[in-house]
């Protein structure tokens, strides 16, 4: 089962994990007078988007995770899958969304939960 860790807490949840590596360019990058593009790459920043499935009966665990994600901290430590291993990085939660589905026996059911985390520092840098 896929899992991720946030602040040393392991979340064994049914989820889809999408990763994106952004190769961020500096402000001096751009189109030159000879019509070529100068690309001054600063580094590679990882972005993960996690889409959760919340099984019936796991609503309290989901509520705890939601509270941790929405805690207004400057950063969190994440442990995410990466190639055949794991990548541990300090990052921030950028966006969290979900949909209220319905109420069942006094329990609020939420679905389509998705959140994005972005590394605060590059995982790879250009060496001069």
N, C-alpha and C positions, 0 to 999 in steps of 0.2 A: 504494500500500500504506500502511495506517495506520502511524504511527510515533510514538514519544515519546522524549524525552530525559530522562536522569537524570544530574545532575552533569556536563553537557556531553557525555555519551556518547549517541549516537543509536542506538536499538534499532529496526532494521527487522525487525519480527516480525509474523507473522500474528496479529492480535489483534482483539478487540472492546473498544471503549472506551466505558464508560458514565459520564456525568457527572451530578452532583447538586449543585444550589446550595442550601445550607442558610441560611435567613434566621434567624440566631440572635438570640433575644430576651434582654434583660437580666433580672436577678433581680427587678426591680420590676414586670415584666409579669405579668398575671394577671387573674382575674375580679374585677370591682369590685362594690360593694354594690348598685348599680343594675342588676346582671346583664349589664353590657356588659364586653367584654374590652379591657383596656388592653395594647397591644402596643408595647413600647419596643424597637424593633429596633436592635441594635448594628451589624450588618453582614451581608454575604453571604460565606459561606465555601464554597469549591469542594471537592468530593470527587470523585475519579475512581476507578472500579473497572475494572481491566484484566484481561481473560481471554485467556490466551495459547494458541496452538496451537504445539506443538513438532514440526516436521517431522522425519521420520527423517533422521539425519545431522547434525542441529543440536544434539545433546545437549550438546556441550561449550560452545556459545554460551549455551544455556539455563543450564548450571551456573554460568557466569560471571555471568549476570544474577541468578540466585538468590543467589549470594554477595554481590553488590552490594546486593540488596534486604534481606538479613538482616544486613548490617553494622550494628552497634548505634551508629549516628550519631544525633546529636540532630536533624538535619534534612538534607534534600537539596534541590537545585534541580531543579525539574521544568519541562519544556516540553511542553505538551499542546495538542491541537487545541481551538479555541474558536470557535464560530460560523464565520466565513469566514477566520479567522486562527489565531493561537496565543496561549496564555496561559502566561506564565512566572511561577512562584511558588516560594517556599520552603515546603516542607511536610515531612510525616513519613509514613513507611510504617506503616500501622496493622495490617494483617493480610495474611498470605500463606498460601495453602493450595494443595496439589496432592495428587495420588494416584499412588502407585507402581503402575505398570501391570504390567510384567514385565521380565525380563532377556533381552537378545538379543545373542548373541555377546560376552558379558562386559560389555555396556553396559546400564545401568539406564535404563529408559524411564519417564518421568514424564508424566502427562496431567492435564487439568483444572486447570491452574495459574491462580490468580486472586489478585490483590492489590489493596489499596486505599491510596490516598494522599490526604491531607487537607492543605489549605493551613493554614499557621500564622497567617496574617493575613487579614483580610477583603479581598476584591477590590473590594467596594463598601461604603461606609459611609454611614450616615444623617447628613446635615448639619443642624445646628441653625439 
